Amino acid sequence: MASAASSTAPRAGQGVVHGVAPLRAGQGTSFLLRRLHSLSGIVPVGAFLFEHVLISNSTAISGPDAYARQVSFLGSLPLVFFLELFGIWLPIAFHGLYGFYIWYRGDGNTVEYPWTGNWMYTLQRWTGGIAFVYIVWHTWTMRFSGVDLHAFPNASFGKVQAELMNPLLLAFYIVGLVAACWHFAYGIWLFAAKWGIISGERARQRFLGVCLGLFAVMTLVGLVSLYTFRARFQQQPGASGTVVDTSHAGKPYGRPVE
C-alpha cells in the first residue's frame, strides 16, 4: 500500500521526463513521515494483507473446519492482542490516515494532464481510500462485534457467511478486496522504484508485470474464497448473537451444498 508522490507538470517547452520520481524529500518530520508511510505499506500492512488473502482466507476453500483451525491458530498466538495492536491496527491507521493527508495535499492533474502516471496516482489514492474503509469495517465486524472468534473459532465460517448473504455487503466485499489487492500490488512497484531497488525503464516494466501478476493471483484467490463462503457450503452456526457449540473442534463442521 505504498503511495506515490504527486506528479509535477512540465513547464511549456520542456519534454516529459520518463521514469519514476524519487520520494519527495521534504524536510525534517515530513521526510520521516513519508518514509514511514511508504515503508509501512509494505511491512507490516502489506505483509498482513498478503497473509490474510493468500493464507488465512484461502483456507476457507477447504471448508469450515479448515478455516476454523486457521482462526484458532491465529487466536492462540502469544500476546495476540498486542500483536494485532502494534502489528496491524496502528500501522493501518497511520498508513491510511497519513495517506489521506498526502491525497489532500497532492494534485493528480488528470484533467489538465491525462498522462498514465497521473491516472495511476489517482487510482492509487482512490483504491487506498476504499481499502481503508473496507479494512476498518471488516476488522470491526469480524473482530469486535458479535461472536468473539478467538473464543469460538468454529463460528468464524458462519459469521462471514452471514455477512456475505447480504447482496450489498457482498458487493462491498468484492470492491474492497479488488481495491486492497491493487493498492498493495501496485504499491510494491512504487516502493521498489522510488527506493531505488529497481532502476531502468526495462527493469521497471518487467517488475510491473510481476506486480500485476500478484494482483491477479490475490484477487482470484480472494474471489474464490468469497464464493466458497457464500455458495459452496450450507449456512454454518456463527451469526451475530448465536450461541456456538465449541465441541466441533477437529471434527467435520460443514458440507458442500449439493
Phi, psi and omega in degrees: 000027178293151187251164178252144174285154182296140178286142179256129183289137178289148177288160180302135177091350179260149178281160178284128179275123181275164178101189183246128180291148177292169177305135178303125189297310183063191179218143174055238184299322180300317179297314181296316181295321179292323176296313180295322179296315179296315182292319183295336177293338178263307178227122010260350189297310181296320179297321177297316180297317179302312180295319185295319183277310189273343182244293187296303184293330181292340177295340178298335180298331179276355175118170183302321183293319178296320179294319179298320179296320179294318178296319178298318178298313180295321180289341181266001178297144181296139179052045187300323180298317181287328174299316178293317184296310186267341181259343183230296191294308181294316176299320178295318179299314180296311184297317182291311184292319178290330175296320175298322179295317178298319178299316180298321183277343185270178180209111182284335178055038183288337179280308181287325183227081185281058179270162182302317181300319179292319178296320179292323176300313181295318179298321179295324178292312183294317179295326176296317178296316179296316181297322181297313178298317180298315182293318179299314179298312183297319179295316181296311185289323184275331187257327191240351179241152179070213182295134176284109186287339175289327178277327182230073183298333180290352176272352190297313183298313181294327180294317177293317178306312184301322180289321183285348176290341175280117184302324180292319178291325176299314178298319178298318179296318181296312179298316180297319179298310181298317180297316181295318180294318178296313183301320180289312184295312179291330176296326176298317180296316179297317180300312182296321181288316185283334178269003176078016180288324172238145180217154182093141185297317181296316180296321179293321179294319179296317181291328175299320176299320178297316181294321177294325175296319177298318177301316181296317182294312181297318180295316180298312179298318180297318180292322177296322177297316179298318178299320180298313179301317189276323194236335189278333184235149176296158182302128180260158174298151175137003177295161182307126178090354181279135174281128188249133176276121183271004183285355181279354185304129178081001180244159177304129189243352180195163177226153181296153174289132182291000000 
